[in-house]
Amino acid sequence: MFEKTTEELNKLGAQITTAEIKQQPELWQEAFDNYTNAKEKITAFLDQVTAAANGKTVRVIFTGAGSSQYVGDTVTPYLRAHGDRSKFEFESIGSTDIVSAPYDFLEADTPTILVSFARSGNSPESLKTVELAEQVVHNLHQISITCAPEGQLAKKSETEDKTLLLLQPAGSNDKGFAMTGSFSCMTLSALLVFDTASDTDKSKWVKAIAAMGQEVVAREAEVQKVLDLDFDRIVYLGSGSLGGLTRETRLKVLELTAGKYATMFDTSMGFRHGPKSFLDDKTLLFDLVSNNAYTRQYDIDVLEEVKGDGIAKSVMAVGTKQDQNFSGDAFYFENGLKDLPEAYQALPDVMFAQTVALLASIKVGNLPDTPSPTGTVNRVVKGVTLHDYAGKE
């Protein structure tokens, strides 16, 4: 797909999605440059937040709907260990959860940063979540991480006090149905803002993931080989931040194939507790293996177990080669860093998974750029009725 001409891709209904997957390594470097240029503004904003908290820990809520929620699910486990825990407590809560039950999730007297992830910034849940947070939380600051400067969220953020707007690279405002570059750029930006690692390390990691992303493009044939097998189910497993990422990798298959393949996600440890029943002889299983030596043991244990069971059609590790590795099939990034933190590893991993979903879509004869043949699922959610909230009853 990455070598086809524009004309060939247009005939497959895949030109937009293919190009948007392929361009991500360049977008990641641009996102890092944007962060560097905005560093002074970001630092000043966070200092303002902590000063207003008067010594209290600030609750950081990462929120969004669908893929935008899964950005928070991916970064939160890592930031709980590598963010500034003396100042911030990190949580990922879907905007759909907040909108439908704000009394369960918003705390009036807790200093809070609401970090809204949004590709378009026009989804009804995103805007309603901001409205509810402003209504309920007394000491509220906001960060809007969005890809569309013309979107309602971005426009609102430009005029609001106590709000930081972080626009993503223009190329990340995906025109295709499925979020690709928007997901990965928003993930990277959130990490850069809150990770306490040095900018020197962050720069090194961004260069590494860009090289790893380029490997996905160069080694597409290896992905295609797996997709050529006779299968009708796909499973994604992982741990920590990569466990959070599996919700997004699974969603890409659902979206781009219009649900023609049954899919499942879980943690490597959690999979044995019932979900393993999903496996059969037409299942592809991918585990996004951690670079942390302790956690990696659990990822590899379940891979070896499923391989030994002889149930699944294919069992594959995805990640960076380490001292301890899976004895079976693997897609190991040759340019991977052994000490690359898991949340940064998530970016080339998701690019691998996007490629799996793209090829799966073509295999079932779907159109990746417009994958919902009935039109009942849309690029930006429609048909949501929003109700007034009068306070906890």
Summary of the structure (lengths in Angstrom):
residues: 393
radius of gyration: 20.5
end to end distance: 53.9
largest distance: 59.8
contacts: 1394
relative contact order: 0.14
helix: 50%
strand: 15%
